[in-house]
């Protein structure tokens, strides 16, 4: 690991000032960042500790939603009473990821900032990775790609985003709050993550020096009928081949509102308006769920080794909708 300077910020403004002066990376739990540093994938000259800035609370908002500080740990989010009662799909998603020890360290902000686990990105001995070395190529295109993207990929990159939490946030219309030395801004989670295009090295919409300070969830009508399903090679400590987050409002057996998002299939959580349209106004039954599943996976483009994920996605959508509909 390359030597680096370590700075402990006093408050948000101090953190922004230090990062601007040093070009440093923000550090909270470090569950992904430190791994990348040990592997030589990223080599920041300095780290700015933002773990003690008072961003570790979950509070109710005036409009009936909640605000999650960026420093709240994944365990604290998953087990908070407001999350468990108003946004259970978020709790399901977080508890599907990593291990208890990692969830105790990982933070909301860091979860959004984590980087792909594509093996060509994680191993610096592979020279071709446009995300790690822009312009070098994408080894996964003709290499090992069973875990890679079905949607939104390009010739420059076919990696997927690994977050479980972000998939749940996608159906909850979360808003990411950001601070910089120029001021504050907010961005919908649907616009936060970037598709690769010609610049896969840009994972998200953050500008240099910007710091995530919170994630806000508006009031949700999916407290009862929602679910998160993660399909993976093994039950513990594995990233999703395909994951599905769904939320529905059901009145007298008819679906009046729906949200569907998939993970493990793109460089961002893949929200499916077509699947949602196939659900709304129809009976909450297996026939409707099957049509929604077909719509969710329409347009998927398989690589040489991941065509199986299309059928996996269809079955995953149906199963998740069944679980959500059955919840009381």
C-alpha positions in Angstrom: 0.0 0.0 0.0 1.2 3.5 -0.9 2.0 5.7 2.1 -0.6 8.4 2.8 -1.4 11.3 5.1 -4.3 11.0 7.5 -6.4 14.0 8.6 -9.2 13.9 11.1 -11.8 16.6 10.3 -13.4 18.6 13.0 -16.7 19.3 11.1 -18.0 19.2 7.5 -16.5 22.5 6.5 -13.1 21.4 7.8 -13.4 18.2 5.9 -14.2 20.0 2.7 -11.3 22.4 3.2 -8.8 19.6 3.9 -10.0 17.6 0.9 -9.7 20.6 -1.4 -6.2 21.4 -0.2 -4.8 17.9 -0.3 -6.9 16.2 -3.0 -7.6 13.6 -0.5 -10.3 10.9 -0.4 -13.0 10.9 2.3 -12.8 8.0 4.8 -15.5 6.7 7.1 -15.8 2.9 7.6 -13.3 2.1 4.9 -14.7 -1.3 4.1 -14.3 -0.8 0.4 -11.7 2.0 0.1 -9.1 0.3 2.3 -9.4 -2.9 0.2 -8.8 -0.9 -3.0 -5.8 0.8 -1.4 -4.3 -2.5 -0.3 -4.8 -3.9 -3.8 -3.2 -0.9 -5.4 -6.4 -0.1 -7.4 -6.6 3.4 -5.9 -3.7 5.3 -4.2 -4.9 8.5 -2.6 -2.2 10.8 -1.2 -4.3 11.5 1.9 -7.4 10.4 3.7 -9.8 12.7 5.4 -11.6 11.1 8.3 -15.3 12.1 8.2 -16.4 9.6 10.9 -16.9 12.1 13.7 -18.8 14.9 12.0 -22.2 14.3 13.5 -23.6 12.6 10.4 -24.6 9.5 12.2 -28.2 10.0 13.0 -31.6 9.0 11.4 -34.3 11.6 11.9 -37.9 12.0 10.9 -38.6 14.8 8.4 -41.6 17.2 8.6 -43.2 15.6 5.5 -43.3 12.1 7.0 -40.1 10.8 5.5 -36.7 10.2 7.1 -33.2 11.7 6.7 -30.3 9.2 7.0 -26.9 10.8 7.8 -24.2 9.6 5.5 -22.2 8.4 8.5 -24.9 6.0 9.8 -23.7 2.5 9.7 -25.5 -0.1 7.6 -26.4 -2.1 10.8 -27.9 1.0 12.4 -30.0 1.7 9.3 -31.3 -1.8 8.9 -32.3 -2.0 12.6 -33.8 1.5 13.1 -37.5 1.4 14.0 -38.4 4.0 11.4 -36.7 2.0 8.6 -38.2 -1.3 9.7 -41.7 0.1 9.9 -41.8 2.6 7.0 -39.2 1.2 4.6 -38.8 -2.5 5.4 -37.4 -3.2 1.9 -34.4 -1.1 2.8 -33.8 -3.2 5.9 -34.2 -6.4 3.8 -31.7 -5.2 1.2 -29.0 -4.1 3.7 -29.2 -7.3 5.7 -28.7 -9.2 2.4 -25.3 -7.7 2.0 -21.8 -8.5 3.4 -21.5 -9.8 7.0 -22.5 -8.4 10.4 -19.0 -7.2 11.0 -18.8 -5.3 7.8 -22.3 -3.8 8.2 -21.2 -2.6 11.6 -18.5 -0.5 9.9 -19.9 0.4 6.5 -21.8 3.6 6.2 -24.7 5.0 4.1 -22.4 7.3 2.2 -19.7 4.7 1.7 -22.3 2.2 0.4 -23.2 4.6 -2.4 -19.6 5.2 -3.2 -18.4 1.6 -3.3 -16.9 0.5 -6.6 -17.5 -2.5 -8.8 -16.2 -5.9 -7.9 -15.4 -6.8 -11.5 -12.2 -9.0 -11.3 -10.5 -7.0 -14.0 -11.0 -3.8 -12.1 -9.9 -5.3 -8.7 -6.7 -7.0 -10.0 -4.0 -4.5 -11.2 -2.1 -7.2 -12.9 -4.8 -7.1 -15.7 -3.8 -4.1 -17.9 -7.1 -3.7 -19.7 -9.8 -2.0 -17.5 -11.2 1.3 -18.7 -12.7 2.0 -15.2 -9.3 1.7 -13.6 -7.1 2.8 -16.6 -9.1 4.9 -19.0 -8.4 4.0 -22.6 -6.9 0.6 -21.8 -9.9 -1.5 -23.0 -12.4 -3.8 -21.3 -11.1 -7.3 -20.7 -14.5 -8.5 -19.6 -16.0 -8.1 -23.0 -14.2 -11.2 -24.3 -13.2 -12.6 -20.9 -14.9 -13.8 -17.7 -18.3 -12.0 -17.7 -20.9 -14.2 -16.1 -21.5 -11.6 -13.4 -21.6 -8.6 -15.7 -24.2 -6.2 -17.1 -27.3 -6.9 -19.1 -28.5 -3.3 -19.4 -26.8 0.1 -20.0 -23.4 -1.3 -20.8 -21.0 0.0 -23.5 -18.0 -1.2 -25.4 -16.0 0.6 -22.8 -17.3 -1.2 -19.7 -19.7 -4.0 -18.8 -19.2 -3.9 -15.0 -22.1 -3.7 -12.5 -22.6 -1.7 -9.3 -22.5 -4.0 -6.3 -24.7 -2.2 -3.8 -27.8 -3.9 -2.3 -28.9 -0.8 -0.5 -28.9 1.3 -3.6 -31.4 -1.0 -5.3 -33.9 -0.5 -2.5 -33.2 3.3 -2.5 -34.1 3.3 -6.2 -37.7 2.2 -5.6 -38.0 4.6 -2.7 -37.1 7.6 -4.8 -34.3 8.5 -2.4 -32.5 11.9 -2.7 -28.8 12.2 -2.0 -27.7 15.4 -0.2 -24.2 16.7 -1.1 -21.9 19.5 0.3 -19.0 21.2 -1.3 -17.1 24.4 -0.6 -19.4 26.1 -3.1 -22.5 25.1 -1.2 -25.1 22.4 -1.0 -27.0 20.5 -3.6 -29.3 17.5 -3.9 -29.6 14.8 -6.5 -32.1 12.0 -7.0 -30.6 8.6 -6.5 -31.9 7.7 -10.0 -29.4 10.4 -11.4 -26.6 9.7 -8.9 -25.0 6.7 -10.6 -23.6 7.0 -14.1 -23.8 4.5 -16.9 -20.4 3.8 -18.4 -20.7 5.3 -21.9 -17.2 6.4 -23.0 -16.2 7.3 -19.4 -16.6 4.3 -17.1 -14.1 5.8 -14.7 -16.9 8.1 -13.6 -19.0 6.0 -11.3 -21.4 8.8 -10.2 -22.4 12.4 -10.4 -20.2 13.7 -7.6 -17.7 16.4 -8.5 -14.2 16.5 -7.0 -14.2 17.5 -3.3 -17.9 16.9 -2.9 -19.1 15.0 0.2 -22.3 13.1 0.7 -23.9 14.3 3.9 -27.2 12.5 3.9 -29.8 10.4 2.1 -33.5 11.5 2.3 -36.4 9.2 1.8 -39.8 10.7 1.1 -43.0 9.2 2.5 -43.6 5.7 1.0 -46.8 3.8 0.3 -44.8 0.6 0.2 -44.5 -0.1 3.9 -46.7 -3.2 3.6 -46.2 -4.8 0.2 -42.5 -4.6 -0.5 -39.6 -7.1 -0.7 -36.0 -7.5 -1.6 -34.6 -10.7 -3.1 -30.9 -11.3 -3.7 -29.9 -14.3 -6.0 -26.2 -15.2 -5.6 -23.8 -18.1 -5.9 -23.8 -18.7 -2.2 -25.9 -17.5 0.8 -23.2 -15.6 2.6 -20.7 -12.9 1.6 -21.5 -12.9 -2.1 -22.6 -10.1 -4.5 -25.8 -10.4 -6.4 -26.0 -12.2 -9.8 -29.4 -10.6 -9.9 -31.3 -8.8 -7.2 -34.9 -7.4 -7.2 -36.5 -4.7 -5.1 -40.3 -4.2 -5.4 -42.9 -2.1 -3.8 -46.7 -2.2 -4.4 -49.8 -0.5 -3.1 -52.7 -2.9 -3.4 -56.4 -2.0 -3.0 -59.0 -4.8 -2.9 -56.6 -7.0 -4.9 -55.8 -4.4 -7.5 -52.3 -2.9 -7.8 -52.6 0.9 -7.6 -49.0 1.8 -7.6 -45.7 -0.1 -8.1 -42.0 0.3 -8.2 -39.5 -2.3 -9.6 -35.7 -2.1 -9.7 -33.0 -4.7 -10.4 -29.5 -5.0 -9.1 -26.5 -6.9 -10.5 -27.5 -6.1 -14.0 -26.1 -2.6 -14.7 -23.7 0.0 -13.5 -26.6 1.5 -11.5 -29.8 0.2 -10.0 -32.0 -0.6 -13.0 -35.5 0.8 -12.5 -38.1 -0.7 -14.8 -41.0 1.6 -15.8 -42.2 -1.1 -18.2 -42.6 -3.6 -15.4 -44.3 -1.0 -13.2 -46.8 -0.2 -16.0 -47.5 -3.9 -16.4 -48.5 -4.1 -12.7 -50.5 -0.9 -12.1 -54.3 -1.4 -12.6 -54.1 -5.2 -12.7 -54.9 -8.0 -10.3 -52.0 -8.9 -8.0 -51.7 -12.5 -9.2 -49.2 -14.8 -10.9 -50.3 -13.8 -14.4 -49.7 -10.2 -13.8 -46.4 -10.9 -12.1 -45.3 -12.9 -15.1 -46.1 -10.1 -17.5 -44.2 -7.7 -15.3 -41.2 -10.0 -15.3 -41.1 -10.3 -19.0 -41.3 -6.5 -19.3 -38.5 -6.0 -16.7 -36.0 -8.2 -18.7 -37.0 -7.0 -22.1 -34.1 -5.3 -23.9 -31.5 -7.3 -21.9 -28.3 -7.8 -23.9 -26.3 -10.9 -22.9 -22.6 -11.3 -23.0 -20.9 -14.7 -23.8 -21.4 -16.1 -20.3 -24.3 -14.3 -18.6 -27.4 -15.2 -20.7 -28.6 -17.3 -17.8 -29.2 -14.1 -15.8 -32.1 -13.1 -18.1 -34.2 -16.1 -17.0 -32.8 -15.7 -13.5 -34.1 -12.1 -13.5 -37.6 -13.1 -14.7 -38.0 -15.8 -12.0 -36.6 -13.3 -9.5 -39.1 -10.6 -10.3 -42.0 -13.1 -10.1 -40.8 -14.4 -6.8 -40.2 -11.0 -5.3 -43.6 -9.8 -6.3 -45.2 -12.8 -4.8 -43.4 -12.3 -1.5 -44.3 -8.6 -1.5 -48.0 -9.3 -2.3 -48.2 -11.8 0.5 -46.9 -9.4 3.2 -49.4 -8.0 5.7 
